[in-house]
Amino acid sequence: MALQILLNLSLALIWMLLSNEYSFGTFLVGYFLGVVLLYLFRSFLKVDIYFSKVVAFAKLVVVFIKEMIIANINVAKIVLSPKMTAKPGIIAYPTELKSGIEVTLLASLITLTPGTLVMSFSDDQKVLYIHTLDIDNKEAVIAGIKETFEKGISEVTD
């Protein structure tokens, strides 16, 4: 992937030099032409184009922002309600992520979302213990995390 980025930046620089116009706009045009060329010649590079990882990362950021907004609204409802109806609890979340950085990123995203906090990991880092402010259905919470954060992290790192 680093080779692709370097190649793309080199193509953008060559485009800028051949155009004989040294501006950011010309560099940007060369960069996007480089992305197109890398896409067309991806079979020779024997790896997937790196730009798909950038798109997957952008999707993960959007999912995180959406989940954060939803969680903020839910926490505000709990805090502002006259009666305490929240049922806090701790769940054991089994993860399918493999590397330590993936698990750490998942734990960080969960902790940054209001109403949830990763308290601990299992010794093999395959289970996260999560405290939730309001838990009605443990399976729904686990499925929600798997479909949002874990799926997004897998798309970025695979």
C-alpha positions in Angstrom: 0.0 0.0 0.0 2.8 2.4 0.8 4.2 1.7 -2.7 0.9 2.7 -4.2 0.7 5.9 -2.3 4.3 6.8 -3.3 3.5 5.9 -6.9 0.4 8.0 -6.9 2.1 11.0 -5.4 4.9 10.6 -8.0 2.4 10.5 -10.8 0.8 13.7 -9.5 4.2 15.4 -9.3 5.0 14.3 -12.9 1.7 15.6 -14.1 2.3 19.0 -12.4 5.8 19.2 -14.0 4.6 18.2 -17.4 1.7 20.7 -17.2 4.3 23.4 -16.4 1.8 24.9 -13.9 2.9 24.6 -10.3 -0.4 24.9 -8.4 -2.3 22.8 -5.9 -5.1 22.4 -8.5 -2.8 20.9 -11.0 -1.3 18.6 -8.4 -4.9 17.5 -7.4 -5.8 16.7 -11.0 -2.6 14.7 -11.3 -3.4 12.9 -8.1 -6.8 11.9 -9.3 -5.4 10.8 -12.7 -2.9 8.7 -10.7 -5.8 7.1 -8.8 -7.5 6.2 -12.1 -4.2 4.8 -13.5 -3.6 2.7 -10.4 -7.2 1.4 -10.7 -6.7 0.5 -14.3 -3.4 -1.3 -13.6 -4.4 -2.9 -10.3 -4.0 -6.4 -11.8 -0.3 -5.7 -12.3 0.2 -4.5 -8.7 -1.3 -7.7 -7.3 -3.0 -5.9 -4.5 -6.2 -3.9 -4.0 -6.0 -0.2 -4.6 -5.3 1.7 -1.5 -8.0 4.3 -2.2 -10.7 1.7 -1.2 -9.2 1.7 2.3 -9.6 5.5 2.4 -13.2 5.2 1.5 -13.7 2.5 4.1 -12.1 4.7 6.7 -14.4 7.6 5.8 -17.4 5.3 6.2 -16.2 4.3 9.6 -15.9 7.9 10.7 -19.4 8.6 9.4 -20.8 5.5 11.3 -19.0 6.7 14.4 -20.4 10.2 14.2 -23.9 8.8 13.6 -23.7 6.4 16.5 -22.3 9.2 18.8 -25.3 11.5 17.9 -27.8 8.7 18.6 -26.1 7.8 21.9 -26.0 11.4 23.0 -29.8 11.7 22.4 -30.4 8.5 24.3 -28.3 9.6 27.3 -30.0 13.0 27.3 -33.4 11.2 27.5 -32.2 9.1 30.4 -30.7 12.0 32.3 -33.7 14.3 31.7 -36.4 11.8 32.5 -38.1 12.4 35.9 -38.0 8.7 36.9 -34.9 6.5 36.7 -35.9 3.9 34.2 -32.4 3.0 33.0 -31.1 -0.5 33.6 -27.3 -0.3 33.7 -25.3 -3.5 33.2 -22.1 -5.2 32.1 -21.9 -7.4 29.0 -19.2 -9.7 27.7 -18.7 -8.8 24.0 -16.9 -11.5 22.0 -14.9 -9.9 19.1 -13.7 -11.5 15.9 -11.0 -8.9 15.4 -7.5 -10.4 15.3 -4.8 -7.8 15.9 -4.2 -5.8 19.0 -4.6 -2.4 17.2 -8.0 -3.5 15.9 -9.3 -4.5 19.3 -7.9 -1.2 20.8 -9.6 0.8 18.1 -12.9 -1.0 18.8 -12.5 -0.4 22.5 -11.8 3.3 21.9 -14.8 3.7 19.7 -17.1 2.0 22.2 -15.7 4.1 25.1 -16.0 7.4 23.1 -19.7 6.6 22.5 -21.7 8.1 25.4 -23.4 5.6 27.6 -20.8 2.8 27.1 -17.4 2.1 28.6 -15.0 -0.8 28.0 -13.9 -1.8 31.4 -11.6 -4.7 30.7 -10.3 -7.3 28.1 -9.9 -11.0 28.5 -6.4 -12.3 28.6 -6.5 -13.4 24.9 -8.2 -10.1 23.9 -11.1 -11.9 22.3 -13.7 -10.7 24.9 -14.4 -7.1 25.9 -16.3 -6.3 29.1 -18.5 -3.3 28.4 -20.6 -1.3 30.9 -23.7 0.2 29.4 -25.9 2.8 30.9 -29.1 1.3 29.7 -29.4 -2.3 28.5 -32.7 -3.8 27.6 -31.5 -6.5 25.3 -27.9 -7.8 25.5 -28.1 -9.5 22.1 -29.2 -6.3 20.5 -26.3 -4.4 21.9 -23.8 -7.0 20.8 -25.4 -7.1 17.3 -25.3 -3.3 17.1 -21.6 -3.1 17.9 -20.8 -6.0 15.4 -22.7 -4.3 12.6 -21.4 -0.8 13.1 -17.9 -0.6 14.6 -16.5 -4.1 14.2 -17.7 -4.3 10.6 -16.2 -0.9 9.8 -12.9 -1.7 11.4 -12.7 -5.0 9.5 -13.3 -3.2 6.2 -10.5 -0.7 7.0 -7.9 -3.3 8.2 -8.5 -6.3 5.9 
